[in-house]
Amino acid sequence: MNLKLRIRDLYEGDGEAAHRFRLGIVLFDFSTIAFIVATSFLPRGPWIEVVDLAIGLLILLEVAARLWISQNRLRDLLHPLGLVDMVVVVSLLAPLAGEGLAFLRIARTLRLFRSYKLIERLRGDFAFVRDNRAALMSGLDLLVFIFLMTAIVYETQHRSNPKIENYADALYFTVTTLTTTGFGDITLEGTGGRLLSVVIMIFGVSLFVRLAQVMFRPNKVDFECPDCGLLQHDIDAVHCKHCGRLLKIPNEGFE
């Protein structure tokens, strides 16, 4: 039980050790993503399969530890983000699944950034995260979408479409479609390919516009109004724009 309490404290606690542990998991995941992106352009070899297996075992161990300390294991396992973890583990431990499925590992980053109060902790420790949280989350959403769509495009097209031979081709098509550039040198074949292009354009453009709005709109500060509950206000706000309540937004003493 002492071990279980220690693991729970690492995931949910507010101590310095817990902060370093959660930050370490994020760094591990970003390293995994860098490995996935880099090796996707290389021929599959035994060494890649070995590294995949090692990463998969580490992630499986982390998921098992999280389920062990959970108060409701079935709910957490069947949660959409929990299912993403399962897909990640399967893609790493089953080499026959192919590179396309393995690319779904990047979705795990989304799981970690939305879990265990990590963003709240990073906001308290790093001014950059605190001031740019919305932009970071919107950029992460767009990045995950791009790589997921790249994996789907590659997996559904590379066997039948001579214009998509590798992930570079699939990524190129996804980005040009998402940005509505549409050079036309690569197209998806069949009705399914056209529908997939529509999905990329609709959701991709929406995420891209959302990121642009967050980056170029005036800076806001997170502070809940005690009366109406409005969560964001102008940095120099004195009164709530919604209900007029006098606000006392804490700041760091700078103009």
C-alpha atoms as one frame of an Amber mdcrd trajectory, in Angstrom:
protein
   0.000   0.000   0.000   2.923   2.355   0.674   4.075   1.878  -2.908   0.572
   2.595  -4.184   0.376   5.802  -2.152   3.773   6.901  -3.415   2.762   6.323
  -7.035  -0.512   8.179  -6.512   1.383  11.097  -5.018   3.655  11.214  -8.072
   0.658  11.447 -10.387  -1.624  13.646  -8.321   0.525  15.355  -5.692   1.820
  18.916  -5.591   5.357  18.236  -4.383   8.520  18.915  -6.322   9.080  15.192
  -6.944   5.590  14.872  -8.437   6.233  17.863 -10.689   9.513  16.411 -11.944
   7.870  13.022 -12.501   5.035  14.415 -14.633   7.397  16.666 -16.536   9.647
  13.665 -17.143   6.748  11.731 -18.670   6.039  14.645 -21.027   9.689  14.810
 -22.095   9.668  11.054 -22.659   6.589  11.363 -24.875   8.077  14.180 -26.918
  11.220  12.104 -27.389   9.004   9.242 -28.555   7.271  11.541 -31.036  10.626
  12.753 -32.372  11.665   9.121 -32.838   8.405   8.314 -34.658   8.714  11.244
 -37.031  12.393  10.607 -37.779  12.080   6.858 -38.378   8.937   7.175 -40.500
  11.177   8.294 -43.372  13.600   5.381 -42.925  13.252   1.769 -44.056  11.859
  -0.421 -41.324  14.627  -2.409 -39.693  15.075  -4.718 -36.697  16.517  -1.940
 -34.538  13.369   0.159 -35.017  11.216  -2.783 -33.965  13.359  -3.248 -30.838
  13.049   0.410 -29.863   9.291   0.290 -30.560   8.988  -2.707 -28.269  10.973
  -1.017 -25.488   8.896   2.163 -25.717   5.686   0.124 -25.787   6.659  -1.771
 -22.634   7.480   1.475 -20.803   4.164   3.028 -21.815   2.298  -0.145 -20.854
   3.957  -0.025 -17.441   2.937   3.618 -17.020  -0.667   2.898 -18.040  -0.811
  -0.085 -15.674   0.472   2.067 -12.808  -2.125   4.711 -13.526  -4.920   2.151
 -13.589  -3.615   0.587 -10.363  -4.023   3.840  -8.425  -7.341   4.751 -10.106
 -10.518   4.956  -8.033 -12.586   3.778 -11.006 -10.452   1.629 -13.275 -13.163
   0.647 -15.750 -14.221   4.250 -16.301 -10.643   5.383 -16.847  -9.897   2.473
 -19.168 -12.979   3.112 -21.324 -12.505   6.883 -21.378 -11.666   8.087 -24.919
  -8.233   9.224 -23.792  -7.708   5.891 -22.051  -8.557   4.114 -25.291  -5.968
   6.276 -27.042  -3.361   4.895 -24.658  -4.432   1.358 -25.518  -4.087   2.079
 -29.233  -0.623   3.515 -28.581   0.479   0.400 -26.681  -0.921  -1.976 -29.306
   0.755  -0.045 -32.122   4.106  -0.337 -30.361   3.880  -3.944 -29.235   2.464
  -5.303 -32.492   5.001  -4.703 -35.304   2.647  -6.329 -37.809   0.238  -3.432
 -37.270   2.497  -1.344 -39.503   3.861   2.176 -39.407   0.511   3.818 -40.013
  -0.977   2.564 -36.775   2.244   3.279 -34.929   1.893   6.933 -35.886  -1.130
   7.104 -33.551   1.394   7.227 -30.705   1.509  10.991 -31.149  -2.045  11.182
 -29.761  -0.615  10.263 -26.364   0.765  13.777 -26.025  -2.799  15.057 -25.992
  -3.605  12.624 -23.185  -0.761  13.864 -21.004  -1.416  17.545 -21.572  -5.046
  17.132 -20.526  -4.382  14.976 -17.458  -3.276  15.184 -13.831  -3.466  18.961
 -13.544  -0.187  19.135 -15.456  -1.063  22.309 -17.319  -2.151  23.982 -14.089
   1.147  23.032 -12.480   3.194  24.221 -15.442   1.229  27.459 -15.468   2.279
  28.044 -11.886   5.928  27.247 -12.525   6.565  28.756 -15.954   5.434  32.218
 -17.029   5.636  31.237 -20.708   3.112  28.414 -20.246   0.877  30.633 -18.121
   0.838  33.425 -20.705   0.484  31.164 -23.769  -1.599  28.229 -22.538  -4.410
  28.688 -25.068  -1.991  28.977 -27.995  -0.009  25.936 -26.817  -3.140  23.805
 -26.521  -4.512  24.948 -29.895  -1.164  24.282 -31.549  -1.008  20.850 -29.960
  -4.514  20.013 -31.182  -3.554  21.021 -34.720  -0.291  19.055 -34.590  -2.035
  15.893 -33.389  -4.702  16.252 -36.099  -2.085  16.659 -38.834  -0.168  13.543
 -37.866  -3.287  11.449 -37.324  -4.581  12.429 -40.761  -1.150  11.768 -42.247
  -1.242   8.250 -40.809  -4.746   7.617 -42.153  -3.884   8.981 -45.602  -0.760
   6.855 -45.806  -2.385   3.677 -44.520  -5.386   3.935 -46.862  -3.527   5.073
 -49.975   0.052   3.828 -50.219  -0.899   0.386 -51.527  -3.124   1.684 -54.322
  -2.070   5.273 -54.967   1.308   5.568 -56.773   1.553   9.232 -55.790   1.754
   8.395 -52.072   4.811   6.227 -51.530   5.891   7.343 -48.043   4.938   9.515
 -45.089   6.490  12.572 -46.695   3.969  12.311 -49.537   1.094  11.771 -47.092
   2.198  14.680 -44.902   2.583  16.935 -47.944  -0.942  16.092 -49.112  -2.414
  16.593 -45.625  -0.839  20.019 -45.138  -1.712  21.304 -48.612  -5.295  20.094
 -48.192  -5.625  21.516 -44.687  -4.386  24.933 -45.816  -6.614  24.720 -48.947
  -3.513  25.318 -51.092  -4.373  22.306 -53.231  -1.549  22.139 -55.764  -3.231
  19.127 -57.372  -0.067  17.111 -57.914  -1.287  14.548 -55.347  -4.919  13.491
 -55.086  -6.709  10.701 -53.234  -8.405   8.069 -55.324 -12.017   6.942 -55.099
 -15.024   8.156 -53.145 -13.367   7.287 -49.845 -10.356   9.400 -50.742 -12.535
  12.392 -51.601 -14.471  12.067 -48.344 -11.206  11.882 -46.417 -10.065  15.075
 -48.150 -13.298  16.767 -47.080 -12.742  15.714 -43.464  -9.196  17.097 -43.537
 -10.371  20.412 -44.957 -13.321  20.895 -42.590 -11.651  19.949 -39.326  -8.153
  21.063 -40.286  -9.219  24.554 -41.333 -11.285  24.870 -38.145  -8.289  23.987
 -35.969  -6.019  26.266 -37.986  -8.434  29.211 -37.654  -8.750  28.522 -33.931
  -4.972  28.672 -33.544  -4.815  31.923 -35.510  -7.548  33.463 -33.338  -5.752
  32.528 -30.152  -2.399  33.842 -31.390  -3.624  37.199 -32.709  -6.418  38.125
 -30.323  -5.625  40.431 -27.366  -4.015  38.695 -24.402  -6.406  37.481 -21.732
  -5.878  36.451 -18.145  -7.598  33.506 -16.479  -9.581  34.820 -13.513 -13.085
  33.665 -12.611 -15.563  36.417 -11.814 -17.109  35.665  -8.387 -20.560  36.796
  -9.554 -21.119  35.631 -13.151 -18.318  33.081 -13.526 -16.691  34.648 -16.625
 -13.312  32.938 -16.840 -11.186  35.279 -18.976 -10.643  39.026 -18.780  -8.372
  41.643 -20.285  -5.045  41.865 -18.488  -5.781  45.414 -17.315  -9.478  44.813
 -16.579 -10.898  46.572 -13.508 -14.512  45.479 -13.928 -16.054  42.337 -15.394
 -17.339  43.046 -18.904 -20.270  40.688 -18.388 -21.729  41.783 -15.035 -19.705
  44.853 -13.992 -18.289  43.288 -10.826 -15.194  44.983  -9.448 -12.291  42.613
 -10.056  -9.076  42.214  -8.110  -6.923  40.313 -10.604  -3.536  39.439  -9.107
  -0.486  40.393 -11.161   3.277  40.338 -10.908   3.617  44.083 -10.437   4.467
  44.925 -14.071   2.683  47.270 -16.489
